[in-house]
């Protein structure tokens, strides 16, 4: 039980504390019998009548009322200040000085200095001032001098009368009052400078020289040089100047010569009389005073240059030549050449010139001939393949070369490494290997490679190649607002769907009926993915880096969680955790209401899908067959699980099971921490189909739906039972199915591009139901044109045109034509000319940045391609070899000649067009033409009047140099038809095939490859610069490459 403190007890306590404060010198004398402190700290004072007492009580120090400060042993006075005053006080000042004051006047002081000084009365009766444990003063000694140092450091001076004392106190050196600097052993003088002066001082200068000065005049010095020099009197009595541990001078030796080197390096000279000494000290070589350069073993001359001169020197020149000069005239040389040469006298007595470890000359051999170089330069070298993250460099050997190595080194830019040690090493492989693969590159960057053939004899002449990695392609928008993008079913009674116009709706009856759609996202391009953890928690994401949260009733506003990155997928296993991935290599995590900053998973990767079983286990897949696992805190290293195929989606049920599917009808199962083998699910029955999405509810139940690249071809389904995949598509009537989600093993819902849904109960499919959006018409993108990276327009076979600003869908606009649009050409954001595809009467209309002009007749019966070089010059052409039409800014006129489609113009005096295997040129108002290809030409693009590229239906490209055509294989497969080509310069073209694969030309070869739309049909590609291309597929997806 706590004891209560009474009012009387508290009063007594206050009195005792007040008394104690007065004792330590705050103005009142100590009462009789009270304990007194033994220490007076800095900033405290001892008032008249107050005392300090030793801890053992035997001694006191009192500031008496008569003004005298006295130390007592009992009643016996031991020492006093002999001061007198009526009201004196003793102050231990913060500057370290102990002072007796009277009426503000100092009567006495110790003249000490220091920080945090204390005055202490000790058990031995001594009264001492301490600073940091060091005694500065005591009543028995007065001021205590600091210990004499043993060293004088650079920049410091020993004043007249100053000394240095060896650590063992046996030796002292003093700059005496008579000006002589003397080293003593006790009282015996060992050495002196023999200087005389009345006010001499000794300075250890910052330049390393030790100097005695008198009145600014130097009397004596050591003539030493060095940085941070130190003068030290040692325990052996020697006085030494050291720099970096090396002795420069001592009183016993005077100046200490540096050790004789064994080598003379490039750019240095051995002066007359100078020597080199072998490391074992057995051999010496000297440029003698008579001008002869001699190698000695002891006193025996082994070799000499037989030169004579009065002032000769030996120079190891930077060009590698060793020369003896006299008065600027060369008397003798080795005639050697090389960079960073070194002359060395060896332990065997040989004098050798080395360059990079290779001997060029020795006195025993003279000039040493270089070994015969057997390495041969390469016959040729080329970059044979590039994609976003890979460059393959290949070479051909000269006839007869069957051995040796080839070192490949890389530099960023157009200049290749110049030596086998510069740049970044990519590989050093057996020459017959024929190639190296560089995977440490970034997309859309130019790299130059140097190839160095070599063997034991050395390096042959290098070969160089330069190439640029492929553009990084990403889907950034979906144009048609009639399609599902994703569905998520958190239970068997609720599914949430999102579409490409930013709307969301719910169904509680497996898609038979849907709620009225809610506009969630105002951005064009729509919502890309949705994931629901419960019926009251869903997250949807879009192509602009935004997230939207659904609480079961309402959707939140947009939250910018990923900058301007296009988000591809979201997965929420709980209401407190979601994982998001984007097309630009990043992930963003949602934790209990807060989104993290974007984190890079792996550079130059486009992640298409993420699936999380828990907050500590997620799997993400990319476009190049890779997968990575999230462990709750970080993403693991990418692992290729599917070769070169595109993994379209992944679905995980636990941290022990996931299923992934790809664009070739394959599946890969993840079990117990390992990805399994690739399994062909669809086989030969559906060779052109990809499994577009899969949804799993357990390790024994997954359902996937397939798709062949067309939004209007029928889909089927495949079911996994834990061991095998079987066809489960009987009764499925969806066309172009793109998404599926299973709430249970008996409740799955799938949707297609037309806006229909169908449900699967584990055994059969329901009839298709139209969701909230109207049925999508059969339409497709027909052309795209970009005036710059900041502006593109795509047109389709309806009357709709879509504008894109900085790679994002900006909006759609309807052209005032009766028929669909077939071609467009844009010169700026305020001038696009589009034509209709009506065979009988094509029309043209101009977009000025906001509105379309009244359509005018083109006048030809088959024009389906247009190319504009200005607002007053466009050319329209068609495939039936009818006349060309030229637009002058207001109307079209006929130009008879050779025509085709498409058409490409670089100026008002030069255009080119293709039809079948023929090419036609419009030059200064006249058309010329002829056959150049045995196949049907499908596209042409000209960067200038002396550079055009045409592509054909058999995967080939033909290049025009102003005079003739040459052919190159592009796809490597005659069954893969190229449909469009766009050249931004003579060293940059991109061609696309009908399935959305893009191929790149570097000015010499077609080398790069990127599978962009993954099977969806593409009609056109547009590249306004080498760093930007755009295209769209027939399903309305827009892609940019940069």
URFENVEN-V684127 format. One line per field, one symbol per residue. ss: DSSP state (h for helix, s for strand, l for the rest). burial: I if it has 9 or more other ideal C-beta (glycine too) atoms within 8 Angstrom, else O. A space follows every 50 residues. Layout:
ss->???
burial->???
This chain:
ss->llllllhhhhhhhhhhhhhhhhhlllllllllllllllsssllsssllll ssslllllssssslllllsssssllsssssllllllllsssslllllsss ssllsssssllllllllsssslllllsssssllssssslllsslllllll sssllsssllllssslllllssssslllllsssssllsssssllllllls sssslllllsssssllsssssllllllllsssslllllsssssllsssss lllsslllllllsssllsssllllssslllllssssslllllssssslls sssslllllllssssslllllsssssllsssssllllllllsssslllll sssssllssssslllssllllllllllllsssssssllllssssssllll llllsssssssslllllllllllssssssshhhlsssslllllllsssss sssssllsslllssssssllllsssssslllllssssssssllssssssl llsssssllllllllllsslllllllssssssssllsssssslllsssss llllslllssllllllssssssssllsssssslllssssssllsslllss llllllssssssssllsssssslllsssssllllslllssllllllssss ssssllsssssslllssssssllsslllssllhhhhlllsssssssssll sssssssllllllsllssssllllssslllllllslssssssssllssss sslllsssssllllslllssllllllllllssssssssllssssssllls sssssllsssssssllllllssssssssllssssssllllllssssslll lslllsslllllssssssssllsssssslllllssssllllsssslllll llsssssllssssssllssssssllsssssslllllssssssssllssss sslllsssssllllsssssllllllllssssssssllsssssslllssss sllllssssssllllllssssssssllsssssslllsssssl
burial->OOOOOOOOOIOOIOOOOOIIOIIIIOOIOIOOOIOIIIIIOIOIIIIIII IIIIOOOOIIIIIIOOIIIIIIOOOOOIOOIOIOIOOIIIIIIOOIIIII IIOOOOIOOIOIOIOOIIIIIIOOIIIIIIIOOOOIIIIOOOIIOOOOOI IIOIOOOIOOOIIIIIOOOOIIIIIIOOIIIIIIOOOOOIOIIOIOIOOI IIIIIOOIIIIIIIOOOOIOOIOIOIOOIIIIIIOOIIIIIIIOOOOIII OOOOIIOOOOOIIIIIOOOIOOOIIIIIOOOOIIIIIIOOIIIIIIOOOO OIOOIOIOIOOIIIIIIOOIIIIIIIOOOOIOOIOIOIOOIIIIIIOOII IIIIIOOOOIIIOOOOIIOOOOOOIIIIOOIIIIIIIIIIIIIIIOIOOO IOOIIIIIIIIOOOOIIOOOOOIOOIIOIOIOOOIIOIOOIOIIIIIIII IIIIIOOIIIOIIIIIIIIIIIIIIIIIIIIIIIIIIIIIOOOIIIIIII IIIIIIIOOIIOOIOOIIOIIOIIIIIIIIIIIOIOIIIIIIIIIIIIII OOOOIIOIIOIIOOIIIIIIIIIOOOIIIIIIIOIIIIIIOOOOOIOIIO IIOIIIIIIIIIIIIOIIIIIIIOIIIIIIOOOOIIOIIOIIOOIIIIII IIIIOOIIIIIIIOIIIIIIIOOOIOOIIOIIOOOIOOIIIIIIIIIOIO IIIIIIIIIIIOIOIIIIIIOOOOIOOIIOOIIIIIIIIIIIIOOOIIII IIIIIIIIIIIOOOIIOIIOIIIOOIOOIIIIIIIIIIIOIIIIIIIOII IIIIIOIIIOOIIOIOIOOIIIIIIIIOIOIIIIIIIIOOOIIIIIIIOO OIIOIIIIOIIIIIIIIIIOOOIIIIIIOOOOIIIIIOOOOIOIIOIIII IIIIIIOOOIIIIIIOIIIIIIIOOOIIIOOIIOIOIIIIIIIOIOIIII IIOOIIIIIIOOOOOOIIOIIOOOOIIIIIIIIIOOOIIIIIIOIIIIII IIOOIIIIIIIIIIIIIIIIIIIIOIOIIIIIIIIIIIIIII
